[in-house]
Amino acid sequence: MKLIATSLLKPGMYLGKAVYNDRESVLIKENIALTETMIKRLQQLGITYVYVEDERTDDIVPRLPITEETRKKALTTVTDAFRHIQNQPDLKKMFNLEKETKRFKHLIETMLTEMKQNKDLVSLLTDIYVYDDYTFSHSFNVTLYALALGIQLNLSDKELEQLGLGALLHDIGKMCIPVEILKKPGKLTAEEYELMKKHTEFGFEMLRATYTIPLLAAHCAYQHHERLDGSGYPRGLKGNDIHYFGRLLAIADVFDAVTSNRVYRRAMLPHEGLEILYSGAGTQFDKEMVEAFRKAVAVYPVGLSVELNDGRKGIVAKQNHGLSERPVVRILEEDGRELREPYEIDLKEQLNVAIVGCETTMISDMRKFMK
């Protein structure tokens, strides 16, 4: 499969992976020829990239680091729990959190077990989902990224379980924000933004008053928007005054925010999201954590078109664990000509070859390779 920007889709291309909504209903099926109407629909839904079929890369199938069953269970758990909490008065919010804690903890344990067994680099471009409420999907995504980073940093099992719970609930305070502000499709006013920032304090108060939730999880909700240079909120903490988990979650939170599909802006590719983190490494974000994060996530997702320093072009075919910037690449173009017999090179082995560009515009004449 190839990863391609929806702005570059053409009628007749075949969708490689189906597009779903958050209720697991298929919006657009895979393995059917796209029409102009379908393409416009994808763009209207705010989807920036999709996978399309290509006979030279049909065996390239991106995967999540957890099973499809666990992913569905996680999203269902988060969505149901958060929606239920959102519609309750404050005291009942905490009561419902207490009831849900056991399910949350079991979910984190399952995710950790599968991630440790799988060893795949984390990439959330593998499945295309459209969510009515970004907060629910964001909480799940941040949990995956945070756990991947925690594993890379060699945290203990107990620390990982606490981190996972804190990550899953880091935005729970948004359930206290008016829905019209939470779901506003454009830029917030100054007054709305000030209220939105209060979600860190609302979440802290809610979680610390829930006896089944460890205090550390409450601090995750409180501190994930703090920055090393003191420019964050709600307290403007600096450096080591920010808890280790708060610094870790800041990275996972920002990365998912900039790489997620939103109706009002395009999603960045992972390497672009990492550039955001690196630009703030040492000032806003913990530099060592940013380095570890680079090793834990797929910088160049499977299916992405890339250009090498020797002019060859191809598709990312496989990942190398711990060396996310040096994947296995299937060469499709050499010396300016399309290859009828592509071949693969492992950038882990060929250190004189490197990726110098990656894009979703390197399609050439896709009609030659469509069904």
Secondary structure, DSSP 8 states (H G I E B T S, - for coil): -EEEEGGG--TT-BBSS-EEETTS-EEE-SSSB--HHHHHHHHHTT--EEEE--TTSTT-----SS-HHHHHHHHHHHHHHHHHHHTS-HHHHHHHHHHHHHHHHHHHHHHHHHHHHH---B-TTSSEEE-S-HHHHHHHHHHHHHHHHHHHTT--HHHHHHHHHHHHTTTGGGGGS-HHHHT-SS---HHHHHHHHTHHHHHHHHHHT-TTS-HHHHHHHHHTT--TBS-SSSS--BGGGS-HHHHHHHHHHHHHHHHS-BTTB----HHHHHHHHHHTBTTTB-HHHHHHHHHHB-SS-TT-EEEETTS-EEEEEE--TT-TTS-EEEEEEETTEEEEEEEEEETTT-TT--EEEEES---S-GGGG--
